[in-house]
Structure formats: structure tokens, C-alpha cells
Amino acid sequence: MGACLGGPMDRYNLATVVRVVGSLFQELEDLGLEVRFLSAGPEADTLFRSADRNRDIPQLIFRAGSNDACPDVTQGFWLFGVDAHGVGLIQAFCGLDFGTGSLAEHLTRYGEIYLVDGIPAVDPNPVVRTGAAYRLTGRGCYFGETWFRPENSKAPGYRKLGLTSRVLRLAMGLAYLSFRPSFMYGFAEEQVAKRGYTLRYGHFQTYPHGGIWVRPDGTVDDLWLTFTDALDYGDLFGEFARDRNIPQHL
């Protein structure tokens, strides 16, 4: 695909990402969704709470003021797909700067910002056993709160339309244009990772024991670390563009 997007920008790569983002906005709008791209804050929190899901408070990393709890956080963003019935899909992402430190060091100091509300932990900072987390440094971008409305008697659903890869690629494109991260990462449950769903999400590398939290009742949440680094960005955006006949700058 030419020079990777993790290095100095060139017109070919920048144009590819911009065209992928524009095409995906159009695809979602063609489905009848109004795509709202918001910074973390009261408007995003209100939309999150209005979605037909079990939680009404997002992870701390995606809330306004998260930088007060973790100085590594730079800025969080949200994507909402809204139709006549309300929120149909959600995707959040947040830029972070670890400086000379590693993702593992960050997680074991500021693990509380990743906890899902209502699921406490004995220690909010997880045990990190995967070596990959110790090798990831510089600017990162975290993805979470992925949700698609299921089909129900009152509103059409988006869970079964194969939108996962499109919504995540849209968010990743916006994240790249916003932060120029050295890597993009998330967490997945073991069964999700082993079935290869993380590839669909756009994370090409997956490792066990990325974050191990223990709940007060003894339940262990042993999550896999999933990520894509800068050397993978050419495949992340270029292959996606070619599969959809999106023009690329040559």
C-alpha cells in the first residue's frame, strides 16, 4: 500500500483515510442513521443514558474530566448512530499519551478508568501479564463502549447487520486523523478473542492476560489485550478501502 500511516504522512495515505471516513459516514446515513460525532461531555453522557441498555454511566475514561483521574488521557470522543427510535449504535474512543512509559505501566497505575460501572474490583489496577503491553509506548487510542441496538418489537435493530467492522473502521479513521496514535487498543473476553472477532473489530494482534481484575465475590475478569500498531495501518485502511472500491490516492 505504500508507506505506512504510522510514519510521516503522505498524500496517498491521508487521502485514503479521509475517503474511508467519508464513505463510512455515507453508508451509515444510507441506513437511516444520523451519525453524531461528539466530544466527551454532558451531551454524550445524555445520549449514552438514553440508549436501551443495562448501564447508564460510561467508563470513566470516556467521561468529561477523565484527565483529572489520569493525566495520560488527552481527549475522548463518541460516535452515536441515531434514528427515529433513538440511539441505534454507540462507539467511543479516547486518545492517550504514555510518553516514555508503557501501556502496562499505565494500566497498573490507572486501571480504575477502565472499570465498567457496577462491576467493582478488589484492586482497580489490574495485573498485566502479556509482554505486548510492556512494549507499547508513545501515543495510544483506546476503544470501548461498543453497542448495537438489538431487534425488538418497538424499534429496528442494528446488531445483525454486520456493522461492527464499518463502525470500528470509522472510529479508527477519526481517531487516526485526531491523534496520530502509534497504536490503537481495546480489551476482549476470551471467547470473543478466540473466535477471531477482534479481527473484525480492526485489532490485528491479540494476547491473553492483558488485564486481570478480581471482583469482591472472587470472579476473575481476565481480559485479552487487542491492538493494531502503526505498521498495520496500511492494511487496516488500505485493504478496507479496496474491498469497498473506495478510490485511493496513487
C-alpha positions as CSV (number, residue, x, y, z in Angstrom):
1,M,0.0,0.0,0.0
2,G,3.0,2.4,0.1
3,A,4.4,4.0,3.2
4,C,2.7,3.0,6.4
5,L,0.4,5.5,8.1
6,G,2.4,5.4,11.3
7,G,5.3,7.3,9.7
8,P,5.5,10.7,8.0
9,M,2.2,11.4,6.3
10,D,2.0,11.4,2.6
11,R,-0.9,12.5,0.4
12,Y,-1.7,8.9,-0.6
13,N,-2.3,7.7,2.9
14,L,-4.1,10.8,4.2
15,A,-6.5,10.7,1.2
16,T,-7.2,7.0,1.8
17,V,-8.2,7.6,5.5
18,V,-10.3,10.7,4.6
19,R,-12.1,8.8,1.9
20,V,-12.7,5.7,4.1
21,V,-14.2,8.0,6.8
22,G,-16.4,9.8,4.3
23,S,-17.6,6.6,2.7
24,L,-18.5,5.1,6.0
25,F,-20.4,8.2,7.2
26,Q,-22.4,7.9,4.0
27,E,-23.0,4.1,4.5
28,L,-24.5,4.7,7.9
29,E,-26.6,7.6,6.8
30,D,-28.0,5.5,4.0
31,L,-29.3,3.1,6.6
32,G,-31.3,5.9,8.1
33,L,-28.9,6.8,10.9
34,E,-27.9,10.3,11.8
35,V,-24.2,10.0,12.8
36,R,-23.2,12.3,15.7
37,F,-19.5,12.8,16.4
38,L,-19.2,14.3,19.9
39,S,-16.5,15.1,22.4
40,A,-16.8,13.6,25.8
41,G,-19.2,15.7,27.9
42,P,-22.8,16.2,29.0
43,E,-24.4,15.8,25.5
44,A,-22.6,12.4,25.0
45,D,-23.5,11.3,28.5
46,T,-27.2,12.1,27.9
47,L,-27.3,10.1,24.7
48,F,-25.5,7.2,26.3
49,R,-28.0,7.1,29.1
50,S,-30.9,7.2,26.7
51,A,-29.8,4.0,24.9
52,D,-31.8,0.8,25.6
53,R,-29.0,-0.9,27.5
54,N,-28.3,-2.1,31.0
55,R,-25.9,0.7,32.0
56,D,-26.4,4.4,32.2
57,I,-22.9,5.5,33.2
58,P,-20.0,5.1,30.7
59,Q,-16.5,4.0,31.7
60,L,-14.6,6.9,33.4
61,I,-12.1,7.1,30.5
62,F,-14.9,8.3,28.2
63,R,-16.3,10.9,30.6
64,A,-15.5,14.6,30.7
65,G,-12.8,15.3,33.3
66,S,-11.2,11.9,32.9
67,N,-7.9,13.7,32.7
68,D,-8.3,14.6,36.3
69,A,-8.2,10.9,37.2
70,C,-5.5,10.0,34.7
71,P,-3.0,12.6,33.3
72,D,-2.3,10.2,30.3
73,V,-5.7,11.0,28.8
74,T,-5.8,13.6,26.1
75,Q,-9.4,13.7,24.8
76,G,-12.3,11.3,24.4
77,F,-14.8,11.1,21.5
78,W,-18.1,9.4,20.9
79,L,-19.9,8.1,17.8
80,F,-23.7,7.7,18.0
81,G,-26.0,6.5,15.3
82,V,-29.5,7.9,16.0
83,D,-32.7,7.1,14.2
84,A,-36.4,7.9,14.7
85,H,-36.4,5.4,17.7
86,G,-33.4,6.9,19.5
87,V,-29.8,5.6,19.8
88,G,-29.1,2.7,17.5
89,L,-25.4,2.3,17.9
90,I,-22.6,3.5,20.1
91,Q,-18.8,3.6,19.8
92,A,-16.3,5.6,21.9
93,F,-12.6,6.2,21.7
94,C,-10.1,8.1,23.7
95,G,-6.6,9.3,22.9
96,L,-3.8,8.9,25.5
97,D,-0.1,9.8,25.6
98,F,2.1,7.5,27.6
99,G,5.3,9.3,26.9
100,T,8.3,7.1,27.6
101,G,6.2,4.8,29.7
102,S,4.4,1.7,28.5
103,L,0.7,0.7,28.3
104,A,1.3,-1.9,31.0
105,E,2.6,0.8,33.4
106,H,-0.4,3.0,32.6
107,L,-2.9,0.1,33.2
108,T,-1.3,-0.8,36.6
109,R,-1.5,2.8,37.7
110,Y,-4.8,4.0,36.3
111,G,-6.9,0.8,35.9
112,E,-9.9,2.4,37.5
113,I,-10.7,4.4,34.4
114,Y,-11.4,1.2,32.5
115,L,-13.8,-0.4,35.1
116,V,-17.4,-0.8,33.9
117,D,-19.8,0.9,36.3
118,G,-21.5,-1.6,38.7
119,I,-18.6,-4.1,38.4
120,P,-16.2,-3.2,41.2
121,A,-12.8,-4.8,41.7
122,V,-10.8,-5.6,44.8
123,D,-7.9,-3.6,43.2
124,P,-8.9,-1.2,40.5
125,N,-5.5,-1.6,38.9
126,P,-5.2,-4.9,37.0
127,V,-2.4,-7.5,36.9
128,V,-0.9,-7.3,33.3
129,R,0.9,-10.4,32.2
130,T,1.1,-10.1,28.5
131,G,4.6,-8.9,27.3
132,A,3.0,-6.9,24.5
133,A,1.6,-4.3,26.9
134,Y,5.2,-3.6,28.1
135,R,6.3,-2.9,24.5
136,L,3.6,-0.4,23.6
137,T,4.7,3.2,24.2
138,G,4.0,6.6,22.9
139,R,0.5,7.8,21.8
140,G,-2.3,5.3,22.0
141,C,-6.0,5.3,21.4
142,Y,-8.4,3.1,23.4
143,F,-11.8,1.9,22.0
144,G,-14.7,0.8,24.1
145,E,-18.5,1.0,24.9
146,T,-19.3,-0.7,21.5
147,W,-23.0,-1.3,21.3
148,F,-25.6,-2.0,18.7
149,R,-29.3,-2.0,19.4
150,P,-30.9,-5.4,19.2
151,E,-34.1,-6.0,17.2
152,N,-37.2,-5.6,19.3
153,S,-40.9,-5.0,18.9
154,K,-40.6,-1.3,19.1
155,A,-37.5,-0.5,17.1
156,P,-35.3,-2.0,14.3
157,G,-32.0,-3.5,15.4
158,Y,-28.5,-3.0,14.1
159,R,-26.7,-5.8,15.8
160,K,-27.2,-8.3,13.0
161,L,-26.4,-6.0,10.0
162,G,-22.7,-6.6,10.0
163,L,-21.9,-3.1,11.1
164,T,-19.2,-3.9,13.5
165,S,-16.3,-3.6,11.1
166,R,-17.7,-0.5,9.5
167,V,-18.4,1.4,12.7
168,L,-15.0,0.5,14.2
169,R,-13.1,1.5,11.0
170,L,-15.0,4.8,11.0
171,A,-14.0,5.4,14.6
172,M,-10.4,4.3,13.9
173,G,-10.2,6.6,10.9
174,L,-11.4,9.5,13.0
175,A,-9.0,8.5,15.8
176,Y,-6.1,8.5,13.4
177,L,-7.0,11.9,12.0
178,S,-7.4,13.3,15.5
179,F,-4.5,11.8,17.4
180,R,-2.0,10.1,15.1
181,P,-1.7,7.3,17.6
182,S,1.2,4.8,17.5
183,F,-1.3,2.1,18.3
184,M,-5.0,1.5,18.8
185,Y,-6.1,-0.9,21.5
186,G,-9.0,-2.4,23.4
187,F,-9.9,-5.4,25.5
188,A,-11.9,-8.6,24.7
189,E,-13.3,-11.5,26.6
190,E,-11.5,-14.8,26.0
191,Q,-14.3,-16.4,23.9
192,V,-14.6,-13.3,21.7
193,A,-10.8,-13.2,21.1
194,K,-10.5,-16.9,20.4
195,R,-13.3,-16.8,17.8
196,G,-11.4,-14.1,15.9
197,Y,-14.0,-11.4,16.3
198,T,-11.2,-8.9,17.2
199,L,-10.0,-9.0,13.6
200,R,-13.4,-7.8,12.6
201,Y,-13.0,-5.0,15.1
202,G,-9.8,-3.9,13.4
203,H,-7.4,-5.2,16.0
204,F,-4.9,-7.4,14.2
205,Q,-2.9,-8.5,17.3
206,T,-4.4,-10.3,20.3
207,Y,-2.8,-11.5,23.5
208,P,-4.1,-13.2,26.7
209,H,-3.9,-11.7,30.2
210,G,-3.9,-8.1,29.0
211,G,-5.7,-7.0,32.2
212,I,-6.8,-9.2,35.1
213,W,-9.3,-7.7,37.6
214,V,-10.8,-9.6,40.6
215,R,-14.3,-8.8,41.8
216,P,-15.2,-8.8,45.5
217,D,-17.1,-12.0,45.0
218,G,-14.0,-13.7,43.7
219,T,-15.0,-13.6,40.0
220,V,-11.9,-13.0,37.8
221,D,-12.2,-10.9,34.7
222,D,-9.1,-12.0,32.7
223,L,-9.3,-9.9,29.5
224,W,-7.3,-10.2,26.4
225,L,-5.4,-7.2,25.0
226,T,-6.2,-6.5,21.4
227,F,-4.4,-3.8,19.3
228,T,-3.2,-2.6,16.0
229,D,0.0,-0.8,15.7
230,A,1.2,1.8,13.2
231,L,2.8,-0.8,10.9
232,D,-0.6,-2.4,10.5
233,Y,-2.4,0.8,9.5
234,G,-1.8,0.3,5.8
235,D,-3.8,-3.0,6.0
236,L,-6.3,-1.5,8.4
237,F,-7.4,1.3,6.0
238,G,-6.0,0.3,2.6
239,E,-7.4,-3.2,2.4
240,F,-10.7,-1.9,3.8
241,A,-10.8,0.7,1.1
242,R,-10.0,-1.7,-1.7
243,D,-12.7,-4.2,-0.6
244,R,-15.3,-1.4,-0.9
245,N,-13.9,0.1,-4.1
246,I,-13.0,3.3,-2.3
247,P,-10.6,5.4,-4.5
248,Q,-7.1,5.8,-3.2
249,H,-4.5,8.4,-3.9
250,L,-1.8,6.9,-6.0
